[in-house]
Structures are given as structure tokens and as C-alpha cells.
Amino acid sequence: MDIAEIRRLVKLVEKHDIEELKIEENDFKISINKGKKTAPGQTQVPVVTQPHTAPLNVDAFQHQHKEATIQELEKEGKKDENVVEICAPMVGTFYRSPSPDADPYVKTGDRIKSGTVLCIIEAMKLMNELEAEISGEIKEILVEDGQPVEYNQPLFLIKKE
């Protein structure tokens, strides 16, 4: 299971008021817990463990669980075939505007066309503009300004026209 799939599971837990999600597949186990309130002075550290006993068929596991997640969302009526994820093409820092005092390139609800600049991803002191490849409406911005992003991490949800 890659980091992007783990992030999707975490977002699923956060969005759907799920307190805890446990997945066990052969020798692979993952538990995502929103956490309980802790007493002052205590901290709760999330732990993800993966035993090293046997190789895991990651492709089959990911496919099976992506399908399960999609099916869960479709059951709840939240899956929209016209909504597309725009993912980070590289590792870097996400910026919504060209400078700290400038307006963001796009906001939730904005209509965009193919070629519209959505954000900047800074990688190794180079500013890389990310342009939309489709026309549509920005439904959700999944990353905060100045936040580090990983390769293939979802950044925007766009409803295609």
C-alpha cells in the first residue's frame, strides 16, 4: 500500500465520521483511528505497522481496496463520475498564489478552462505552474497553502463540464 492510498483512507475516515478503520489482508494490517481525547501532558501518536514476514501482493490489495472505497462512496451517493482528481506531478511545496500577497490562482467554485494555472509547486527552488488539463468547476481544494505535497497526491477535485 503506498502513501497516496493511505492518505485516501485517512480522508475517507475524516469525511465520513468513522472513528476507526482496520484493514487486515493476509500478513498486512493497517489501523486508522481518529483518536480519543487525551489527558493534559499526554500525546497520542498514530502507528502504522506492517510485518515483514511474507511478501504482499500490493497491486491486488490496492485494487481490491480502491474498489471497496469507490463502492462505499457510490452507496452513499457521493461518487460523481464527472469529478476528476488533479494530482501533484512531483514532490514539492504547494502554493495557491504566485506570491504571498497575491490572490490565489483559483478558489472553490471557480470555473476553469484547460490551460488555467491552478497552483505552483516549488521543487528544489524552481517554481512549477500546474495547469488544468480539463475545463470545469473547482469543487474542492484538498491542500493548504504552503503544505508539502508528495508525487500523485490529490490536490484538487474538479467537476468536468
DAZIJO-V275645 format. One record per backbone hydrogen bond with DSSP energy under -1.0 kcal/mol. NH is the residue of the N-H (numbers start at 1). CO is the residue of the C=O. If there is no record, write none. Layout:
NH;CO / NH;CO
//
This chain:
6;2 / 7;3 / 8;4 / 9;5 / 10;6 / 11;7 / 12;8 / 13;9 / 14;10 / 15;11 / 16;12 / 18;13 / 21;32 / 23;30 / 25;28 / 28;25 / 30;23 / 32;21 / 34;19 / 42;39 / 58;56 / 61;57 / 62;58 / 63;59 / 64;60 / 65;61 / 66;62 / 67;63 / 68;64 / 69;65 / 70;66 / 71;67 / 72;68 / 73;69 / 74;70 / 75;71 / 76;72 / 77;74 / 78;73 / 83;80 / 84;158 / 86;156 / 88;153 / 92;149 / 93;122 / 94;147 / 95;120 / 102;99 / 105;96 / 109;138 / 110;107 / 112;136 / 115;132 / 116;113 / 118;130 / 119;130 / 120;95 / 121;128 / 122;93 / 123;126 / 126;123 / 128;121 / 130;119 / 132;116 / 136;112 / 137;159 / 138;110 / 139;157 / 140;157 / 142;155 / 146;94 / 147;144 / 149;92 / 152;88 / 153;150 / 155;86 / 156;86 / 157;140 / 158;84 / 159;137 / 160;82 / 161;135
//
